[in-house]
Amino acid sequence: QVQLVESGGGLVQAGGSLRLSCAASERTFNDFAKGWFRHAPGKEREFVSAISSMAYYSSYADSVKGRFAISRDNTKNTVYLQMNNLRPEDTAVYYCAVRSARNIATMPQDYNYWGQGTQVTVSS
């Protein structure tokens, strides 16, 4: 059974912070890159951030650079997304994903496993 479970979403006021977590059911996923995507109504699924297997490299969308930070704790099979200075336009369902490769990618089709998503709503 392959499973990715996101948590940490919720309702927050503009300027606030949230930390999303994604726990993997299989320890072998620690060998692969992980990413976060988001999907807002009326928009295509959008890349947010990704991190390599050993956390040597990370990547961010321009819209979140300087505000969000991705990290991972392989002892817990978990990847995190720290979101600071949130804006209403950050409102979306956020998805955790794992690809079958060690290095980062930014396209959804490069990822093989997906979580169920967690809702983030930022009020003005």
N, C-alpha and C positions, 0 to 999 in steps of 0.2 A: 504494500500500500504506500503510494507516494502522496504526500500531503504537505502543503504549505498553508499556514494559518496566520493571517494578519490580525493585529490588534492595535489599539491605541488611538483609533479615530474618534471623532466626536465633534461637538460644537464648541467653537472658540471665537472670541471677539478679535477683530482686526488688531494686529500688533502682538497677539498672543503666540503661544508656542504649543506644539504637540510633539510627542515622540512615537512614531510608529514602530512596531516590531513585527518580524516575520519569522516564525519558528518552523523549521523543516523536520519532517518525520524521519528522514534518512541522513545519517551522518556522512555518507559519501557525497552529499551535496556540498560539503565544505570544500571539496576539490574544485568547484566550479564558480564562475562569476555569477553574481546576483544583481538584480536591478529592481528599480521602482518605476512604475508607470502610473499615469492617472487618466481618467476618462470623465470628462464633464459633458453635460447635455449639449447637443449641437456641435460637438467637436470630436475629432478623431482621437483615438488613444495616443497619449503624448508621453514621450520619454521624460523622466525626471532625473534619475541618477542611477549609477551603476558602480560596482566595486569588484575588483579582481579577487581571485581565490585567496591570496595571501594578504590582501588589502594594500598591496604596493601601489596600486593605481586606482583612481576614481575619476568619474566624469559627471558633469552636471549640465542640465539645460540652462541656457542663458537666463531664463525667466526666474530661476531659483538660485543661481550662483550667488554666494555670499550670504544667503539666508538659510539654506538647507545643508545638512551634513550627513553623509552616509557612513556607516561603520558596520563592522561585523565582529561577532564573538564566536569563533569556531568551536570553542569548548561547550557552547550552548546551542550550536547549530542554528544560530539566529543572526539576522541582519536587521539593522535599525535605520530609521530615517528621522533625524532630528530636524524639526521644522520650526524656524524662528521668524519673527516679524511677519506673521501670516497676513495675507491679503484676501479680500473677497474673491478675487479671481483664482485663488488656489483651491476653491471649492470644487471637489470632484470625488469620485471613488478611486482610491489608491490601491494598486495591485502590486504584490511582490511576485517576482519571477526569477527562475533559475535557467541558465542555459548550459548545454553540455559542452562547455569549453571553459578554459581558465581565464581568458582575457575578456575585457569588457566589450559590450556592443550596445548600440542605441536604438536598434530597430526591433519592434515586437516580434517579427518573424524569426529573429535570431535566438529567441528564448523558447524553451521546451516545456517548462512546467510553470503553472500559475496558481496563485492563491485565489480565494473567493472575493477578495476586495474588502476594504474598510472605508466607510464614508467619512470624509472630512468636510465640515461646513464652517465657513468663516463669515461671521456677520459683521456688518459695517456699523 
